[in-house]
Amino acid sequence: MKTIFLKELKLNLKNFFIWSLAVGGMGLACIMLYSSMEGEMKNMADAFSNMGAFSDAFGMSTLSIASIKGYFATEVGTVHGLGGAMFAAILAIGILSKEEEGHSGEFLLSLPVSRSKVVIAKGMCVAVMLVAFTVLCTILYIIGFAALGEELPVSEFFKFMGMQLLMNFEIAAVCFAISSISGKNRMGLGIGIAMICYFYDIIGRVVPDLKDSLFVGPFSYANASEIFSGADTPVGAIVVAVITVLAGIAVSFAIYNKRDLAS
């Protein structure tokens, strides 16, 4: 099991660095641009906060983009949220199915290791990669605040990063379950799941009839504008997230242990 785990880490290391540096780097770049745009932001803040549904969808009606906290929530929060969700989906949706698609399933299952241990090893790889992704991005964002000489809103910042990690686990769990069912890498489906979750949250904040149903989406509890404005964390959404993660893991074990894998 240890060998499979280490092999998966090595195979996914390149993608990890590409996504971490791309998402974290874009977030860092956005932070660094704040000082040069601060003057313009003050003039634009009032206009953006009164744009109705657009302002509600991106949190500009509750936070001022003229402040570093509001700017981070609306700009970096969007970049990190969508980028992290896509990375989680792409990482998890092919990690089990690639053995069948690449015709290496027969060799893998000939090793003295059970299918359950294969699922555990690959699941651990996904979890470690997502934690490392969050840690690296966190470091880059802190560097950005330090470089600007701006005070880091510690409690809101770390709550945001923690909720983002949980959101990534939730999306990864769904895609991990799909990977155990499918015999092919459904990367397009994974990206689609991440995008649907993101746009469902945006639409739900605009359409009044959907606001009561936002808790079923992973972006509901990881929304940067709500976290940085001090809104209460939706407990129902956290419960749904935990259930989804556990259900995704359970399905992965149940399906992968019984499937006939192509050699």
N, C-alpha and C positions, 0 to 999 in steps of 0.2 A: 504493500500500500504506500509506503514511504517513497519507493522508487517511482510509482505512478504520479504521486503528488509533486515530487521534485521535477519530474519530466514535464508535467503540465506547466509548472511555474516557468521553466526554461523556454518552453514553446510559446508561452503567452507574454514573455518579458518584453519583446519588441513592441507588441501592440499596447502593452501597459505604458511604456515610456512615451509612445506616440500620443496616445490619448491623454495621459496625465499632463504632459508638457504642452499639448495643444490647448486643452481646456484650462489648465492652470495658467499657462502663458497668456492666453487671451484675457483671462480674468485679471492677471497682473497688469497687462497692458491697459486695460480699462481703468484700473485704479490709478496708474501713473498718469493717465490723461486727465484725471480730475483737476489737478492744479492748473492746467492750461485752459480748462473749460469752465472753471469755477465762476468767472464773471458772466459768461453767457448763460450758465445754468440758472443764475439768480433771475435773469430776465425771462427765462423760459419756464421757470417753475410754476408760476401762476397760470400760464397758458396751458401747460400740460395737466395741471390739477383740475381744470375745468373742461375737459374734453369728454365728459360723460362716460359712456361704456368703455372707451379706450383707457381712460384713467383708472377705472375700476379694475379692468382686466390686468393691468400691469402695476397696480398698487400705487399709482401716482396721485390718487385722491386722498391717500392716508399718509403718505410720506413725501417730503419735499426733496426733489432731486438736487436741490442746491446744497444740501447737507451731505457730508461724506457717507453717513449712514443710509440716507435715502438713495443716494447715487449707487452705493454698493448693492443695496437690495434690488433695485430696478434693473441695473445693468449687469453686474457680475452675477447676481442671483439667477438671472435668466440664462446666462451663458453656462454657469456651472450646473444648474438644474437639468437643462436639456442635454448638455454634453455628457454629464454623469449617467443619465438615464440611458442614453444610446450606448455608452461603453458597457454598462451592466448588461444590457440586452444582447449586444453582439458577443460579449464574452461567454455568457451562459447558454445561449441558444444553440451553439454548435459543439460544446465541449463533450457531450456524450454521443451525439449523432455522428460526429466525424469518424468514429471508429468503424461504423458501418459504411459510411459514404466512401471512406478511404480504404475499405476492404482490409482493415487491420484488426477487426473484431475477433477473428478466429485465433490470431496470435495472442491478443490480449487475454482472452478467456482461457487460453491454454496454460497460462501462468498459474502458479499455486496461490491464487487470490480469488476470493468470491466476488460476485457481481456487486454485492452490497459494499464491499470495501472499495471497489472501483468508483461507485457513486460517491462514497465518503471522500475519497482522495480528490476527485474532480470537484466536488462541492467545496471542499476546503480550499482548493486553488482559487475558485471564484471568490470566496469570502476574503481570503488574504489579499487578492488583487484589488478588491473594492475598498478594503481598509487602507491599503497602501496608496491607492488613488486619492482617497479622501485626505490622508495625512500629507501627501506631497502638495496637493492643491492648497491645503490649509497653510502650509509653510510659505508657499508663494504669495498668498494673499496677505499674510502677516508681514512679509518682507515689503510688500507694496505700501501698507499702512506706515511701516517704520520709515521707508524712504521718503514719504511725503511729510513725515512728522505729525501725522494725524493720530488721535487717540483711538485705539481699537475698542469698539463696543463689545467687550469680552463676553458677557452673558448671552447677548443676542447672536453674536458671531458663532460661538461654539454650539449653541442650540441649533442654529441653522445648519451647520456642518453635520451635526449628529442626526438631525432629521433627514438630511440629504442622504446620509449613509443608510438609514433605515429604508428610505424610498428606493435606493439602488438595490438593497437586499430584496425588497418586495418584487421589483421588476425582474431581477435576476432569478428569483424563485419560480415565477411564472414561466420564464424562458427556459429554465433548467428542466422543468416538467415537460415542456414541449420537446426539448432535446432528447428526453428519454423515450418519447413516443415516436418521433420522426426518424427516418433513416437517412435524412439529408440535412445539411446545414441550412436552416431557414433564416439566414441573416436578414433578408428583406422583411420577413415577418417580425423579427425582433425589433428592427428599427421602427417598423409600423406600430408595434405595441407601445414603444416609448413615445412616439409622436402623438398617438391617439390619447394617451394618458395626459400629455402636456396640453393638447388643444381642448380636451374635455374640461380641464381645470379652467382654462381661459374662457371658454364658452359658458361654463357654469357660473362664472362670476359676472357675466353680462346678462344672461337670461334668468330672470327672477324665478321661474318655475324649476330651474335646475339647481338652485343654490342649496336646497335642503338635501340634495343627493350628491353633493361634492365629496362627502366623506368616503365614498367608495373608490375614489381615485387617489393614487399615491402622492400626487402633487398637492393635495388639500392640506396635509399637515406639514409639508416641506416648503410652503409658499414663503418666499423671502420677505415680501412686503408685510405679511401678517406677523411674522416672527419679529421683524425689526420695529414694527409699530407697537409691539407689546400685547398683541391679541392672544387670547387663551388658546392653548393647543387643543384641537378637537379630539377628545378622548375616543369617540366612536371610530374615527379614522385610524387611530393607533391600533385599536382592537382589530379592525379589518386588516391592517397591515400584518400584524402578528399571525392572524389566522391564515392569511394568504401565504406567508412564508412557510409556515408549518405544513399547510396543505400541499404546496409546491414540492417540498422535500418528501412528503409521504407519497405523493403520486410518482415521483421519480424513482423511489425505491420499489414501489409496487409494480410499476410498468417495466422497468429495466430488468428486474429479476425474472420476469416471465416471458419477455420478448425473445423471438428467434432472430438472432442477428446474422446478417449476411456476412459471409467470409470474404 
